[in-house]
Amino acid sequence: MTYSVETLTAEHAADWLKLRLEGAELYPLGFLITVEEASEMTVDRAAEILSFGGMRGLFFQSQLVGFAGYRPERLARTRHRAEVGPFYIRTEHHGKGAAGDLMMAIVDEAKSAGVEQLELFVDTENARAIGFYEKFGFERIATHPDGVRIDGNSRSDHFYNKKLRP
Ligand SMILES: CC(C)(COP(=O)(O)OP(=O)(O)OC[C@H]1O[C@@H](n2cnc3c(N)ncnc32)[C@H](O)[C@@H]1OP(=O)(O)O)[C@@H](O)C(=O)NCCC(=O)NCCS
């Protein structure tokens, strides 16, 4: 399947909002936001967030089928690093290389910008996402206890990073 990746802008706000809500509903371990928080966001607010340029979209036949946050650090002392996430691909595109295309586009963009380390957090029980990140060379560095509470229940997440060679 042929996928393309582009930076999401205000014009993608309505589609991105729908996908984000779908992701929060289907994969609670994959998102920090609750379904209620995802439902409350307006298209205008989504447009404002996308206008900052920190979200990459994955397209299949001109439809948005996935997205990933990509946030390079700006300060002199930390700009070798960038944070990735949230990372979401619609279920029908799982296991088809879609997520890999999105990740590789981010890796290429980061390398071109001189970023040397990608970083992310993933719930310790999100086995599929962990399998995906490890397949792409992310290494587990630490576990963050009680980093998230879902309906009052404490959860932990792993901190992963991937070194990029310029
Ligand atoms: C995480 C996500 C982007 C990965 O995309 P994907 O297309 O499903 O990933 P892939 O199929 O390429 O890779 C997953 C790997 O984990 C493996 N895997 C699947 N389930 C697994 C499990 N229960 N335990 C261990 N490994 C597992 C798969 O076999 C695959 O490895 P392989 O290609 O060597 O067989 C996608 O599943 C998704 O959007 N999930 C919902 C949102 C989410 O959880 N996002 C992550 C937030 S941190």
Ligand as a Chemical Component Dictionary entry (heavy atoms), coordinates in Angstrom:
data_LIG
# 
_chem_comp.id                   LIG 
_chem_comp.type                 NON-POLYMER 
_chem_comp.pdbx_formal_charge   0 
_chem_comp.three_letter_code    LIG 
# 
loop_
_chem_comp_atom.comp_id 
_chem_comp_atom.atom_id 
_chem_comp_atom.alt_atom_id 
_chem_comp_atom.type_symbol 
_chem_comp_atom.charge 
_chem_comp_atom.model_Cartn_x 
_chem_comp_atom.model_Cartn_y 
_chem_comp_atom.model_Cartn_z 
_chem_comp_atom.pdbx_ordinal 
LIG C1  C1  C 0 1.210  1.450  17.787 1  
LIG C2  C2  C 0 0.883  1.417  16.308 2  
LIG C3  C3  C 0 1.153  2.787  15.698 3  
LIG C4  C4  C 0 1.802  0.395  15.619 4  
LIG O1  O1  O 0 1.421  0.250  14.280 5  
LIG P1  P1  P 0 1.199  -1.245 13.688 6  
LIG O2  O2  O 0 0.950  -1.155 12.235 7  
LIG O3  O3  O 0 0.158  -1.884 14.530 8  
LIG O4  O4  O 0 2.649  -1.839 13.990 9  
LIG P2  P2  P 0 3.390  -3.032 13.274 10 
LIG O5  O5  O 0 2.398  -4.104 12.917 11 
LIG O6  O6  O 0 4.241  -2.495 12.180 12 
LIG O7  O7  O 0 4.364  -3.505 14.436 13 
LIG C5  C5  C 0 3.886  -4.080 15.625 14 
LIG C6  C6  C 0 4.817  -5.197 16.008 15 
LIG O8  O8  O 0 4.490  -5.637 17.321 16 
LIG C7  C7  C 0 4.177  -7.012 17.259 17 
LIG N1  N1  N 0 3.114  -7.279 18.198 18 
LIG C8  C8  C 0 1.785  -7.181 17.995 19 
LIG N2  N2  N 0 1.118  -7.505 19.110 20 
LIG C9  C9  C 0 2.053  -7.826 20.019 21 
LIG C10 C10 C 0 1.977  -8.273 21.368 22 
LIG N3  N3  N 0 0.805  -8.446 21.986 23 
LIG N4  N4  N 0 3.139  -8.507 22.017 24 
LIG C11 C11 C 0 4.325  -8.326 21.410 25 
LIG N5  N5  N 0 4.457  -7.914 20.116 26 
LIG C12 C12 C 0 3.320  -7.669 19.449 27 
LIG C13 C13 C 0 3.747  -7.293 15.841 28 
LIG O9  O9  O 0 3.924  -8.657 15.515 29 
LIG C14 C14 C 0 4.686  -6.380 15.064 30 
LIG O10 O10 O 0 5.992  -6.911 14.896 31 
LIG P3  P3  P 0 6.408  -7.654 13.507 32 
LIG O11 O11 O 0 6.197  -6.693 12.402 33 
LIG O12 O12 O 0 7.855  -7.998 13.753 34 
LIG O13 O13 O 0 5.501  -8.856 13.406 35 
LIG C15 C15 C 0 -0.605 1.027  16.073 36 
LIG O14 O14 O 0 -0.807 -0.306 16.501 37 
LIG C16 C16 C 0 -1.593 1.944  16.752 38 
LIG O15 O15 O 0 -1.928 3.016  16.226 39 
LIG N6  N6  N 0 -2.092 1.547  17.966 40 
LIG C17 C17 C 0 -3.113 2.279  18.670 41 
LIG C18 C18 C 0 -2.560 3.568  19.281 42 
LIG C19 C19 C 0 -1.351 3.335  20.144 43 
LIG O16 O16 O 0 -1.333 2.488  21.015 44 
LIG N7  N7  N 0 -0.309 4.156  19.900 45 
LIG C20 C20 C 0 0.937  4.112  20.634 46 
LIG C21 C21 C 0 0.926  5.135  21.720 47 
LIG S1  S1  S 0 2.457  5.184  22.653 48 
# 
loop_
_chem_comp_bond.comp_id 
_chem_comp_bond.atom_id_1 
_chem_comp_bond.atom_id_2 
_chem_comp_bond.value_order 
_chem_comp_bond.pdbx_ordinal 
LIG C1  C2  SING 1  
LIG C2  C3  SING 2  
LIG C2  C4  SING 3  
LIG C2  C15 SING 4  
LIG C4  O1  SING 5  
LIG O1  P1  SING 6  
LIG P1  O2  DOUB 7  
LIG P1  O3  SING 8  
LIG P1  O4  SING 9  
LIG O4  P2  SING 10 
LIG P2  O5  DOUB 11 
LIG P2  O6  SING 12 
LIG P2  O7  SING 13 
LIG O7  C5  SING 14 
LIG C5  C6  SING 15 
LIG C6  O8  SING 16 
LIG C6  C14 SING 17 
LIG O8  C7  SING 18 
LIG C7  N1  SING 19 
LIG C7  C13 SING 20 
LIG N1  C8  SING 21 
LIG N1  C12 SING 22 
LIG C8  N2  DOUB 23 
LIG N2  C9  SING 24 
LIG C9  C10 SING 25 
LIG C9  C12 DOUB 26 
LIG C10 N3  SING 27 
LIG C10 N4  DOUB 28 
LIG N4  C11 SING 29 
LIG C11 N5  DOUB 30 
LIG N5  C12 SING 31 
LIG C13 O9  SING 32 
LIG C13 C14 SING 33 
LIG C14 O10 SING 34 
LIG O10 P3  SING 35 
LIG P3  O11 DOUB 36 
LIG P3  O12 SING 37 
LIG P3  O13 SING 38 
LIG C15 O14 SING 39 
LIG C15 C16 SING 40 
LIG C16 O15 DOUB 41 
LIG C16 N6  SING 42 
LIG N6  C17 SING 43 
LIG C17 C18 SING 44 
LIG C18 C19 SING 45 
LIG C19 O16 DOUB 46 
LIG C19 N7  SING 47 
LIG N7  C20 SING 48 
LIG C20 C21 SING 49 
LIG C21 S1  SING 50 
# 
